[in-house]
Amino acid sequence: MNGSNLKVLLRIFFVCTCLVATSSLNAQQFNQKEVQLIEGKTYYLHKIEKGNTLYSLSKMYSVKIKDLIAENPQLEEGLKIGQVIRIPVKKVDSKAAANNPPKAEGKYLVHTVIAKETVYSLSRKYEISTADLEENNPQIKNGLKEGLELRIPVLSNAETNVTQKVIAPAIEDSFELHFVEPKETLYSLAKEYDVNMDSIRIVNNGLPDGLKVGTTIRLPIAKAKPKAYADALDEIIPLQEDTSVFKDEYQVVIMLPFYFDLNDTLEEKRKEFEPEKILPASKVAMGIYTGVKLALDSLRGKGYKFKVLVYDTKYDRRLRSTEVVRAILQDMELVNTDLFIGPLYRPNFEVVQKYANEIGAAIVSPVPQNNSILDTNLRTIKVNSGNKAQIDFIRKMSLDKFKEKKLILVENNELRDVLLAEHFKGINNGDTNKVIFNNVNSNFERLKIWNFDTAKIKYVLDDSIPNVLVMPLNSKTFVTRMLNALNRYSKDYDITVVGMDAWSTFGYLDIKYLNNLKVHIPYNQFVDYNYSATDKFIGKYRVTYKSDPDDWTFLGYDIGLYFLESLQKFGTGFYENYPTETYKGVSKNFRFSRLKPNGGFENTALKMVKIENYFHFEVE
């Protein structure tokens, strides 16, 4: 992430809210075009109503849409019913304002005809066709009369060059709203509503401009779900298991190490000429959170409702203290949680995992963890595949995809790699899966290299057919030397190498060798930029955050989209109803398997990535 992009995200999360004393506001003077003096500037205050659009507001107040958004950046995410926005009086086109601006009425603008107006002039003014105008106002076929009220169909603008965002009608917000009065601060609002300040920042995209008097902000308090949706739920989502409970609203808790206080301290100590600083763990947390938030926004369009609680689960590695998380779990509101995402650090995760088990909630680990976290909680879900799952994946892929080629299993005598190779052959802790063992023995020639005797390589290669060398090995030194040796044969032999996800972290592997050997790596996470959903996500992220997403953001988006939709489809016991087919995300694939009868779930779906012509691309 470059410096300017990081700066955008920093401003999203680290803002000191400073309010200048203002004159008293009359909160009832909405939509009346009465001038309000706020922080030395003049505004109209408009309370968003059902049917309002950016287009209709711009016409009602004779102000450009870009000026509305500049003053109210939250409008980039769409209009929310009940939201109060500021209309800057100095941006109003006085000539247009004097020329009979319309009123709003649901999905229509209401225009009162004045002298000298014609059907043609009105069609130009409102950017609609005369046919649309006449269709919605049949009375004008007999001519226009002064004082006649006409309905201007805003949604008809979808047929012009006006973007969908501009004509999208206001929708209900999933969160409660608060009208900001003079002298209010984040601290006072957190006290008033019994929420934490971090949560207020997060549900408002970080409040990069601080609290703005005369506008509304979102509170991290979910609105009650409309009864009509609850009635419809039974019709669209079948009950899969008796253990699942379907709810009108699901509670999701996100626990990530934002380290707000430490980063605030860094910012306070930073000299003006120094670049802005942020803790590495905070970058991870911000990336995951922004991804999950965009997933929530996408699901909102489907009518899904969630109550989301966000906590800063900072962790001191030196003290290995879990006090912060334990204090958070004292909040009785957490008893109603259906899904935990995080925490990231294992000691914190284990504390929350135990709590989740006690209340019957699922918990997702977004980062790599040892499979031992799955031993004691059947509702624990691990989204990263471990070594054994990777080996199962590459064994199956090799037998399916390369069966007509010469398959060669590469082994060495380093202990950790020996155990991986044994698992490939179906041997675990002395027990042998005879089906796997016989299948590997009958399809693979074995290349055992002890003390790195590379002379053996040429004796197993076949110049008449393609050779596929499968290397379920994680030794950096061995892998590097082996690829170097194999590259010398790549001109005379057709060679493909299949490796492990860990290889993607070996920064010193020569890209020329990887290319010449057509290396295949099973990635836990890989962003496929040829996937249409990727372009869509990046575009949405750029609009919202004015920067490009990082890998953690992609991860958060995939996790949010998959697990929150699973809650809606299958209820609180969604983990008992995992489909057998692979779910393809923007950066991760998902297919979960329970490792033990009373244990949790591990993701067994990876993205097989091939390096060819110096490009990385996903292969089926």
N, C-alpha and C positions, 0 to 999 in steps of 0.2 A: 504494500500500500504506500503511495507516495505521500509527501509531506502535506500537500494541500488537501488530499482526501482524508488523511488522518485528522487534519485540523477541523474539517467539517464534523467528523464523529466526536471529536473532543468537545466541540461547542455544544453538541447535542446532549452530552452527559455531564458536563461540568459548567454550570452557570450559577453565578451568584445573583439572586433576584434583588434588584434595587428598584424601589418605587419612588418616584418624585411626588411630593404632595400635590394634590389636584383639587379642583373644586368639587363640591358634592354632586353626585349623579342622581338623577331621578330615574330609577330603573324601570319606571312605567312608560317612559317616553320613547318606546320602541316604535319604529315604522311610521313615525309621524313627521319625519323630516324637520324635527326641532334640533337646532344646533346645540351640541354639548361641548363644553370646553374641558379638554382632558390633556394634562401635562403640557399646557400652553398651546395646544393645537385644537382645531375645531373639527368635529365629526358629527355625522348622523349615526345613530345606533339602530341596527336592524336585527330583529329576532327572526331567525329562519322559520318559515312555515311550510307546511306540506305543499308540495308542488313547486316550491321555489327552485330556480336553477341559477347558475352563474349568468347565463344569458339574460334571464328575466330581471335579475338584480341590476345588471349593467344598464338595461333599458329603463328600469324604474328610477334609478338614481343618476342616469346620464353620466356614467363613469366607465372607463375602460376595464375590461375583465382583468388585465394584467395589473392594474392599480389596486383592484379589490384583493387579488392574491398577494401582492406585495405587502399590503397592510395587514392581511390575515393569512399567513402562510398555511394555516391548518386547512384552508379550502382546497389545497392540492389533493387532499385525501377525500374530497367530496363534502357536500353540504349535509349537516345533521340537523334534524328538526329540533327546535328549541335552542339552538346555538345562537349566540349574539355576536355580531361582527361590527367592526367600525368602518364607516364610509367616510373617507377623507374629503372634507368639503372643498379643499383647494384643488382636488383632482376632478371635481364635477365640471362637465362641459356646460357652462352657463347658457350658451346659445341653445343647446339641445334641451336643457332643463326648462328653459322658458317656452319651449315648443311642445307643450302639452304631453309630458311623460305619462306612461300608463300606470295602472295599479296591478297588483298580483291577485289572482283568484284561482287557487289550485294549480292545475297544469296549463292555465291560460293567463295571458295578460289581458287586462280590460282597458280598452282605449276609448276615450270619449271624443267624438268627432267635433272639430271646430271648423270655423269658416275657412273656405278655400282648400280644404283637404279633399283628395280624390282617392279612389281605390288604388290607382297606380302609385300615388305618392306614399300611401300607407304600406303597400307591398314592398316598396324600396326601403322605407324606414325600418320595417321589421324583418326584412330579408326573407320574405315568403312569397309564394306565387299568388297572383290574383285569384286563381282557381281555388287555392286553399282558403283564402280570405272569404270568398263567396260561399264555399261549402260550409264553413263554420258560422256564416252570418247571412242566411238566405234573404233576409230583409233588405240587403243593400242592392239587390237586383233592380229595385225601383228607385235607386239613387241614394246618395248619402244625405243625411239631414243633420244639422247642427244639434249637438246634445245626444245623438244616438250612441249607445255603448256597444262596442264591437269586441268580440272574443278573438284574441290572437293566439293560435295554437303553437305553443313553444316547441313541442316535440316534433313538429313538422320540419324543423330546422335540421333534423337528422339527414334530410335529403340534400342539404347544401354542404358547403365546405366547413361548416361548424363542427368541431370535434365532439365526440360523445361526452367528454368530461364537462364541456360547457353546457350541454343540455340535459345532463343527468339530474333527475329530481332529487330533492333532499330526502334522506332516509332517517329512520330512527337510529340513534346512537346506542351502542351496547352498554355504554357507561353513563352514570349520572353526570349532570352538568352543574357547574357553579358559575354564577355571574361575579366577576371580579370587581370589588369595590376599592376605593382609595384606601391606602394604608394596610391592605391585606398582604400577607406574606405567605410563602410556602409553609413556614413553621406554624403560623396561625391556622392555616387551612388543615394541615396535618392534625393539629390538636382538635380542631372543631369536628372533623369527620372521623377521627380515630384511625388514621391511616399513616403510612410513613412517607416522608418527603420524596424518597427515591421512587416510590411507586407513582406518585403524582407526576414526577418528571418523565418517567418512562411511558405512561399512557398518553403523554402530550408531546411525543417526539423530542423529549429532552428540554422543552421550553427554551430554545436557543436565544429568544429575545426576552426571557423572563416573563413574569406575570404582566399582562397588559390590561390596565384598567378599562372597563367598558366592554370587555369581551367575556366569553365563557371559556372555561377550561374543563377538561374531562377529569372526573374523579375515579380512582381505582375501585369503584363500587359498581358492580354490574346491575343493570336494570332487570326487573322481573321479566321472564319470557312471556309473550302473549299467549293466552290460553288457546287461541286458534291454532297456533303452531303445535302445541302439545297434543291437541286432538288429531292433527294431521300426521303426527309422528308414527302412530301405529299403522297407518296406511302405507307409508313408504319404507319403513324399516322393520323387517320381521324379527321377532325375538328368536335368537339362535340357541341360547342355553338358559336353563333355569337360574344359573348363577349370575347372569347379567341383569342389571337393573337399568331401565331407561328413565332418564330424567328430563325435565323441562330445561334444565340448565346444569352444565357440568362445571365443577370447580377444578381449575388447573393451577398448580403452584410451580413457579419457575425459580430455581435457586442457583445463582451464579455469582462468582467472585468479582463483583464490580470494583470493590475497594474505593468507593466514592470518597471517603474521608482521606485516605492516603494520597489519592490523586489531587484532591483539593489542596492538600499541603504542598505537593510538588508544584502546583500551579501558583500558589501564593509565594513560594520561594524563587520561582523562575524570574530571571532578569529579563528586561524588555527585549534585549538582543538575542536571547537564547530561544531555541525552538521549543515548542510545546512538548511536554513529556507525558507519558502514560505508561502504567505498569503493563508488562506483557500479558499477565493474566486478565487484566481489564479488557485488552483488545479481544481476547478470546470470548469473554463474557458478552461484550457489546456485539460482537459478530453473531453469536448464537441467538442473542435476544432479538436483534433486528430481523433476523431470518424468521424466527418464530412469529414475530409481530406481523410480518408481511403475510405469513401463512394464515394467521387469524383474520386479517383483512380480507383475504381471498375467500375464506369459508363464510365470512359474514354475508357475502353476496348470495350464498345458498340458504340463508335463513338460520344458520347455526348460531347458537348463543353460548358463551362461556363466561364464567366469572374467573378472572385471572389475577392471581396474587404474585407479586415479584419481590424477592428478597435478596439482599446483598450478603452472600455467605462467604465472607472473607475468611482466610485461613492463614495462620502463622506456622510455616513449616518448621521453624526452629523450635517452637514450643509444642507443636503438634496438639494444639488446644482446639477442642470442638465446642467451646463454651458459647460462641456466637450462634451456632446452629441449635444447640440445646435450648438457648433462650428463645429463639424463634419458635420452636416447637411447643412452647408454653402457650402460644396463642390458640385459644379454644376454637377459633374460626377454622383452623386447619383440620379439625376432626372431620369436616365434610368434604375433604379433598378426594377427587377421583383419580387424579394423575399428577405425579411429581416429575418434573424434568430437571435433572441435576440432584444434588450438587456435583461439582467436578472432582474435588480432592477426595481420595478414598476414605480417610477417617470421617470426614463430614458425611460422605455418601452412606457409610455403614450406619451412622446414627439415624439418618433419615430413613434408610431402608428398613430398619427395625420398627420405626414408628409407622411407616407405610404398611408393613405387615400386620401391625396391631389393629389398624383401622380398616384394613382390607382394600388399600389403594395400590394401583400399579405405580412403578417407579422406573424411569428410563435413565440409563447412563449414556450421555452424549459422547463421552471420550473413551479411549481404550482403557480397559480394566482387565485384570486377571479373571479367568472364568470362575474362580473360587467365590466371587460375589453372587454367583447364581446358585450356590449349593443350598442355601437355607431359606430362600424366599421365592415361592412359585410365581410371584407377580413382578419380579425383577426382570428388566429387559435390557439387553446389552446390544447396542447398535453396531459395534465394531466386531468384525470376525477375528477370532484368534488364529494361531498358527494351524491348529488341527482342522478348523473349518476351512481355512485356505487350502490346505493339502487335499481335503476331500473334494473341494471345488476343482482344483487343477487336475486331480486324478480323473474325475468324471469328464471334464472338458477334453483332456488329452485322448481318452478312450473314444469319446464321441466324435471329436473333430479331426483327430489325426490317426485314426485306426488304420488307414490305408498307407501310412508312412512308417518309417522305421522309428520305433519308440525306444528311447534309451534313458534309463534311470541312472542319474549320477549320484554317487555316494562318496562320503569321505569318512575319516575316523575321528572327527571332532565330536565330543560327547553330545552336545546339544543338537548337532546336525544328524548324528546317528539316530537319536530319538525321533526326529522329524521323518527321516527316511523309513524308520520302522513303522511309523503310523501310516505312511504312504502305502506300505505293504500289508497293512491290516493288523500290525502287532502293537498292542498297548499293554503296558505293565505285565508282560509275560503272556497275556491272552492273545490268541490269534483268531482273527475273523477269516475262516478258511475260504469263503467266497471271494473276498477281496484279495487274499494272499494268492490264490490260484489264478485269479484274473490278471494280477500284475505279473506273476511269473510267466504266464503264457503269452503276454503281449509286449513285455518290456525286456530288452537286453540290458543287463546291469553293467555299469562302468564304475568300478571301485578305484578311487585314486587315494592312495596312502602316501604321505610325505610328498605329495604333489609330483607324482611321476607322470608327466604329461605325454610321455611316449606312447602310453596306452590308447590315447585318443584316436590316432589314425587307424588303429586296428578295429574299431567299432563303427567307424563311419563308412557309409555305402555311397559310391558315386553314381549309382544307377537310380536311386529313389531319394526323395527328400528325407532328411534326418531331423528328428525332433528330440532334443535333449531336455528332459524334465529334471529340474534341479530344486527340490524342496529343501533348500539350505539357506541359512542366514549368516554364515560366517563372512564378514566383509572381506577379509584377506583372501580366503579361498575363492569367493565369487569373483573378485576382481582379477585374480591371477587366471582363473579358469576362462573367463571371457576373453582375456588377452590371448590365451593359448588357442582358443577356438577360432578367434578372428583370423589367425594365420591360415586356417583351413577353409575360410569362407569363400575364397576365390575358386577353389577346386570342388567344393561340396556345397550342396544346398542344405543349409543349417537353420533351424529354428530353435530358440531356447525359451523354455518356460520357467519363470522364477517365482519369487515371493514378493508380497507387498512391501516388506522391509527394504527391498532393493531400491525403492523410490526415495529412500532417505540416505542412500549411499552417494553422497554428493560428488565423489571423485570417479564415478564410472564414466568411461569415455563414450560419448554419444555416438562416435563413429562405430565402435564395437557393437553397441546396442542396435544400431541401424543395420549393420552388415549381418548380424545374427538374428534379425527379425524378432527381437526379444518380446515375449508376452509376459505381462505382469498383472496379477489379480489385485487391483486397487480396492481398498476399502472405500475410498472416495476419489471420484474423478469427474470433473466438469466437462460434459460433452457439449462443445459449442456448436455442433451441428444439429442439436436437438432443439426443436422449435420452442419447447417450454423454457429452455435456457435463455433465449433471446427475450422472451416475454418477461421472465423474472428480472433480468438485468435492466430492462427498460423501466420496469416498475420501481426497482431500487433506485435508479438514477433520478427518477422524478421525485421520489420521497426524500432521499438523503444527499442528492447532488454529488455523488461519488460512485465508485464501482464497488461491488460486493467482494469480500474476501472468502476464502474457503470456509471459514467458520460461519459466515452468513449463509452460504449455500447449505451447510450442514443443518443449521437451525431451521431453515425453510423446509427442507425435506422432513426433518423430525416433526416439526409442527404440523405440516400438511398431512402426513401419514397417520400420526397418532391421534390428533384431534378429530380427524375424519373417522378413524376407527372407533373412537368413543361414540360418535353420533350413529354410526351404522350398527354397532354391535353392543352398545351399552357399556356398563362398568366392567363387565367381564370380557372385554374385547379380545384379550390375549388368548382366550380359549377358542376363538373363532378365526384364527389366522388363515387366510387363503393359502392354498398350496402353490399357486403361481407366484412368480416374482413381480413385485411392485417396482416399477422403474421411476426413480426420482431424478431431479435435476443433477445431483452430484452423488447420490447413493441409491443403491438398490436394496430392497428389503424382502426377506423371506425368513421367517423365524422358526426355530426348532427348540423344543424343550430338551435339555441335555440329560436330565435325570427325572424320574417320576415326580419327585417333590421339589424339583429345582426350577430355576428361571429359564428365560429364553435367550438364545444367542442368534444374532443375524448370520445367516449362512449364504447370503447372496452378495456377490462381489461384482465388480466391473472389470472384465478382462480387456486390458489395453495393449494394443500392438504398436510397436515402433517400426515405421517403414517410411522411406523417403524423408527421414528426419522429422516426421510428424507422429504425434501420439493420437490414436483414435480407438474408440471402443469397438470391439467385435462381439458378435452374438455368440 
